[in-house]
């Protein structure tokens, strides 16, 4: 089998190894039936159609100087399983159809590439992708439904970027995602529904961001969560932290400390270790949603307006979900499954071990995507939920008998006294 100059070729499987030879372009003469091609640690600048064979199953191009990939470069590569384009610092943009047709791809490496944006549809139809590495780029914004076709994605690495917000449909479709790394970004705002599809997520890293608040209702959408890191954020431990404090109190997984940056009297204290009465009491109306809008306590109008103005340089301006008073949601969320609506009376009847309804609702972790709305009252009860009764009264017939008890006692008392006097004498 022919082999390019300065390269080493192997058979079974057919492999071409041209790593670390200071190539400025893809070498000519790569055998047409090559399955594995290793071109890492060179100085390759461009990838064009015809450079590689559609029989390729593994292609390593990391640590080069790639700045341009012709959109049709990988068309027809229906056998490709791993594509490593990481550590190409001049690769700032990709065409939307760059990866079209890579139906068998299970690992895509785009780390440390200088990517500024990702076009809508760039991951379309990559149904077998399991690992997506996007860390250490310059991404500031993720389109809605960008990952919606990644039905089997288990690992998504987005740390080390410049992301500042997570919207309602940022992660929609990632139903089997296991690990989501978002640390070392500039995240200031997370939509209450941002995690609504991540039912199997076990690991979430959000440390070293700019979060001052995080709604506890958003965390209830992660029933499988085991490892959570929220340290190194400027947490405001005031009224807005109440729902997160309550969720952390019930969370049984591993989590980092959450040091308060304000108010001054709580600075440096761990939110998890605080008692409820230590959180500053909420004044009337503070943090409550405005009528007709679905803002929870962690999404005040001033906070959202600050982010909306921050990103007005995007060609297609957008508003964070929850602040879209006149604009419709990109697409409606799926309705909760039948039977998800709670009936306090029924739950009380089915309780095991005699637990009352208050205990059942407090321990219940099966929240629906549209649930978990917290108010700011001291009780911390959730809105749009049935309000549990602290006690269940007896049936009306028993109540009537009990009401007649005092009158009967008055009739029998004199007779009993007379009988005792006769016996005594």
C-alpha positions in Angstrom: 0.0 0.0 0.0 1.4 3.4 -0.9 2.2 5.8 2.0 2.7 9.6 2.0 6.3 10.8 2.5 7.4 11.1 6.1 4.4 9.1 7.3 4.1 5.6 8.7 1.4 3.3 7.4 0.0 0.2 8.9 -2.5 -2.5 7.8 -5.4 -4.2 9.6 -6.8 -1.7 10.3 -5.5 0.6 7.6 -3.7 3.4 9.4 -1.8 6.5 8.3 0.3 8.2 10.9 1.7 11.6 9.9 1.9 13.3 13.3 4.4 16.0 14.3 6.1 16.6 10.9 5.4 20.3 10.5 3.1 19.7 7.6 1.5 23.0 6.4 -1.1 21.1 4.3 -2.6 17.7 4.4 0.0 15.4 2.7 -0.8 13.9 -0.7 -1.0 10.2 -1.3 -3.1 9.1 1.7 -4.4 5.7 0.6 -8.0 5.7 -0.5 -9.0 2.9 1.9 -7.5 4.4 5.0 -9.5 3.9 8.1 -7.5 5.8 10.7 -5.6 9.0 9.9 -3.5 10.7 12.5 -2.3 14.2 11.5 -2.1 15.9 14.9 0.7 18.3 16.0 1.4 19.8 12.5 0.8 23.2 11.0 -2.1 22.4 8.7 -4.1 25.5 7.8 -7.0 24.3 5.6 -9.2 21.3 5.2 -10.7 20.7 1.7 -12.9 18.2 0.0 -10.9 15.2 -1.3 -8.2 15.4 1.4 -9.6 12.3 3.1 -11.4 9.1 2.2 -15.0 8.3 3.1 -13.8 5.0 4.5 -12.2 6.9 7.4 -13.5 5.9 10.9 -11.0 7.9 13.0 -9.5 11.3 12.1 -7.2 13.2 14.4 -6.3 16.8 13.4 -5.8 18.4 16.8 -3.0 20.9 17.5 -2.7 22.3 14.0 -3.3 25.8 12.6 -6.6 25.1 10.9 -8.6 28.3 10.3 -10.9 27.1 7.5 -12.9 23.9 6.8 -14.6 23.6 3.5 -18.3 22.7 4.2 -18.2 19.6 2.0 -15.0 18.2 3.5 -16.7 15.4 5.4 -19.7 14.9 3.2 -20.3 11.2 2.7 -18.2 10.1 5.7 -20.9 7.8 7.0 -18.3 5.5 8.7 -16.6 8.3 10.7 -16.8 7.6 14.5 -14.3 10.0 16.0 -13.3 13.4 14.8 -10.7 15.4 16.8 -10.3 19.1 15.7 -9.3 20.4 19.1 -6.6 22.9 19.8 -6.9 24.8 16.5 -6.9 28.3 17.9 -7.6 30.0 14.6 -10.7 28.0 13.9 -13.2 30.8 14.8 -16.2 29.8 12.7 -17.8 26.7 11.2 -20.4 26.3 8.5 -23.8 25.0 9.5 -23.4 21.8 7.3 -19.8 21.0 8.3 -20.8 17.8 10.0 -23.8 16.8 7.9 -24.2 13.1 7.3 -21.9 11.9 10.1 -24.5 9.5 11.4 -22.0 7.2 13.1 -20.0 9.9 14.9 -19.8 9.3 18.6 -17.1 11.7 19.7 -16.5 15.3 18.4 -13.6 17.3 19.7 -13.8 21.1 19.2 -12.0 22.2 22.4 -9.6 25.2 22.4 -10.5 26.3 18.9 -11.3 30.0 19.3 -14.9 29.4 18.3 -17.0 32.6 18.7 -20.4 31.2 17.7 -22.1 27.9 16.7 -24.6 28.2 13.8 -28.1 26.7 14.2 -28.2 23.1 12.8 -24.5 22.4 13.1 -25.2 19.3 15.1 -28.3 18.2 13.1 -28.9 14.5 12.8 -25.8 13.5 14.9 -28.0 10.9 16.6 -25.1 8.7 17.8 -22.9 11.4 19.2 -22.1 10.7 22.9 -19.2 13.0 23.6 -19.1 16.7 22.6 -16.0 18.8 23.7 -16.6 22.5 23.3 -14.5 23.8 26.3 -12.0 26.6 26.2 -13.5 28.5 23.2 -14.9 32.0 23.1 -18.6 31.2 23.0 -20.9 33.8 24.5 -24.3 32.6 23.3 -25.9 29.2 22.5 -28.8 29.1 20.1 -32.1 27.6 21.3 -32.4 23.9 20.4 -28.8 23.8 19.3 -28.4 20.3 20.8 -31.9 19.0 20.1 -30.8 16.2 17.7 -28.2 14.8 20.1 -30.5 12.1 21.5 -27.6 9.9 22.8 -25.3 12.6 24.1 -23.9 11.7 27.5 -21.1 14.2 28.0 -21.2 17.9 27.2 -18.2 20.1 28.1 -18.7 23.8 27.8 -16.4 25.1 30.5 -13.9 27.8 29.9 -16.1 29.9 27.5 -17.8 33.3 27.9 -21.3 32.2 28.3 -23.4 34.6 30.3 -26.9 33.0 30.3 -28.7 29.7 30.0 -32.1 30.0 28.3 -35.2 27.8 28.6 -34.4 25.7 25.5 -30.6 25.8 25.6 -30.4 22.1 26.5 -33.7 20.8 25.1 -33.5 17.3 23.8 -30.6 16.1 25.9 -32.7 13.4 27.7 -29.8 11.1 28.4 -27.1 13.6 29.3 -25.0 12.5 32.2 -22.4 15.2 32.7 -22.7 18.9 32.0 -19.6 21.1 32.7 -20.3 24.8 32.7 -17.6 26.1 35.1 -15.3 29.0 34.3 -17.8 31.0 32.2 -19.5 34.3 33.0 -22.9 32.9 33.7 -25.1 35.5 35.5 -28.6 34.2 34.7 -30.2 30.8 34.4 -33.8 30.4 33.3 -36.1 28.6 35.7 -36.7 26.0 33.0 -33.1 25.7 31.6 -32.7 22.1 32.9 -36.2 20.8 32.1 -35.0 17.9 29.9 -32.0 16.8 31.9 -33.8 14.0 33.9 -30.7 11.8 33.9 -28.0 14.3 34.7 -25.7 13.2 37.5 -22.9 15.8 37.3 -23.4 19.6 37.0 -20.4 22.0 37.4 -21.3 25.7 37.7 -18.4 26.9 39.8 -16.4 30.0 39.0 -19.1 32.0 37.3 -20.9 35.2 38.1 -24.1 33.8 39.6 -25.7 35.8 42.4 -28.8 33.7 42.5 -30.2 30.4 41.3 -33.8 29.4 41.7 -34.4 26.2 43.6 -37.3 25.4 41.2 -34.7 25.0 38.4 -32.8 22.4 40.5 -35.9 20.3 41.2 -35.9 19.4 37.5 -32.7 17.3 38.1 -33.9 14.2 40.0 -30.8 12.1 39.2 -28.2 14.8 40.2 -25.4 13.4 42.4 -22.5 15.9 42.0 -23.0 19.7 42.1 -20.4 22.4 42.2 -21.5 26.0 42.8 -18.5 27.5 44.6 -16.7 30.7 43.6 -19.9 32.6 42.6 -20.9 35.9 44.3 -24.0 34.6 46.0 -26.5 37.0 47.4 -27.9 35.4 50.6 -31.0 37.4 50.9 -34.7 36.7 50.2 -33.9 35.5 46.6 -31.8 32.6 48.1 -34.7 31.1 50.0 -35.7 28.6 47.4 -32.1 27.4 46.7 -31.5 27.1 50.4 -34.6 25.0 50.8 -33.6 22.8 47.8 -30.1 22.3 49.2 -31.5 21.3 52.5 -33.3 18.4 50.8 -30.5 17.5 48.3 -28.8 14.2 49.2 -25.9 14.4 46.7 -22.4 15.9 46.9 -22.2 19.7 46.7 -19.6 22.4 47.3 -19.8 25.3 49.6 -21.8 28.4 48.6 -20.1 31.3 50.3 -22.3 34.4 50.6 -20.9 37.7 49.3 -23.8 39.7 50.6 -25.4 41.0 52.8 -22.4 42.1 54.8 -23.4 40.3 58.0 -23.4 36.9 56.1 -20.4 37.5 54.0 -18.1 34.4 53.9 -20.8 32.1 55.4 -21.9 29.0 53.6 -25.5 29.3 52.5 -26.1 25.6 53.3 -25.1 26.0 56.9 -27.5 29.0 57.5 -30.7 28.7 59.3 -33.9 30.0 57.7 -34.3 32.8 60.2 -30.8 34.0 59.3 -31.8 34.9 55.8 -33.0 38.5 55.6 -36.8 38.5 55.8 -38.6 39.5 52.6 -40.5 42.7 52.6 -44.0 42.8 51.1 -43.9 42.3 47.3 -40.1 42.0 47.1 -39.1 39.4 44.5 -42.7 38.5 43.8 -43.6 37.9 40.1 -45.4 40.6 38.3 -49.0 39.7 37.5 -49.3 37.7 34.3 -45.6 36.8 34.0 -43.7 33.7 35.0 -40.8 35.2 36.9 -39.8 33.5 40.0 -38.0 35.0 42.9 -34.6 34.7 41.3 -35.5 36.5 38.1 -36.2 40.2 38.9 -37.0 42.6 36.1 -33.9 44.7 36.8 -31.7 41.6 36.6 -33.1 40.5 33.2 -33.0 44.0 31.7 -29.3 44.2 32.6 -28.6 41.1 30.6 -30.8 42.1 27.7 -28.8 45.3 27.3 -25.6 43.4 27.7 -26.1 41.5 24.5 -27.7 43.9 22.1 -24.8 43.5 19.7 -26.1 40.2 18.4 -27.5 40.3 15.0 -30.7 38.7 16.1 -31.6 40.3 19.4 -33.4 38.2 22.0 -34.8 38.4 25.4 -34.3 35.8 28.1 -37.4 33.6 28.5 -39.5 34.9 31.2 -39.0 38.5 30.1 -40.7 38.0 26.8 -43.9 39.9 27.4 -45.0 40.1 23.8 -42.8 37.5 22.0 -43.9 33.9 22.0 -41.7 31.1 23.3 -39.6 29.5 20.5 -41.8 26.4 20.8 -44.0 25.1 23.6 -42.7 22.7 26.2 -44.2 19.2 26.2 -47.2 18.8 28.5 -46.6 17.0 31.7 -47.6 13.3 31.6 -51.1 12.5 32.7 -51.5 12.0 36.3 -48.8 14.6 37.1 -51.4 17.0 38.6 -51.5 16.6 42.4 -54.5 16.0 44.5 -53.7 16.6 48.1 -56.6 14.5 49.4 -55.7 11.5 47.3 -52.1 11.6 48.2 -53.0 11.8 51.8 -55.1 8.6 51.5 -52.3 6.7 49.9 -49.6 7.7 52.3 -47.5 5.0 53.8 -46.9 4.8 57.5 -49.5 7.4 58.3 -47.6 10.4 57.0 -49.7 13.5 56.7 -50.0 15.5 53.5 -47.5 18.1 54.5 -44.8 15.5 55.0 -45.6 13.9 51.7 -45.3 17.1 49.7 -42.2 18.2 51.5 -40.4 14.9 50.7 -41.7 14.6 47.1 -39.0 15.1 44.5 -41.0 14.2 41.4 -41.6 17.7 40.1 -43.1 18.3 36.7 -41.4 20.9 34.3 -44.1 23.5 35.0 -44.0 23.1 38.7 -41.8 24.3 41.5 -42.9 27.9 41.6 -41.9 29.4 44.9 -43.4 32.4 46.6 -41.5 34.5 49.2 -43.7 33.9 52.2 -42.1 32.6 55.3 -43.8 29.2 54.8 -42.1 28.8 51.4 -45.0 26.9 49.9 -45.1 26.5 46.2 -47.5 28.4 44.1 -50.0 26.6 41.8 -49.9 23.6 44.1 -52.7 22.4 46.3 -52.1 23.8 49.8 -51.9 20.8 52.2 -54.0 20.8 55.3 -52.0 20.4 58.5 -54.8 18.3 60.0 -57.9 16.5 58.7 -61.1 17.0 60.6 -63.4 14.2 61.5 -66.5 13.4 59.5 -69.5 15.7 60.1 -71.5 13.0 62.0 -68.7 12.7 64.6 -68.6 16.5 64.9 -72.3 16.6 65.7 -72.0 13.9 68.4 -69.1 15.8 70.0 -71.1 19.0 70.0 -73.9 17.3 72.0 -71.5 16.0 74.7 -71.6 19.1 77.0 -75.4 19.1 77.2 -75.6 15.4 78.1 -72.9 15.9 80.8 -75.1 18.6 82.5 -78.1 16.2 82.8 -76.2 13.3 84.3 -74.0 15.2 86.8 -76.8 15.9 89.4 -77.9 12.2 89.3 -74.4 10.9 89.9 -73.9 13.2 92.9 -77.2 12.1 94.5 -76.3 8.4 94.0 -72.9 9.0 95.6 -74.4 10.7 98.6 -76.8 7.8 99.2 -74.0 5.2 99.0 -71.8 7.3 101.3 -74.5 7.4 104.0 
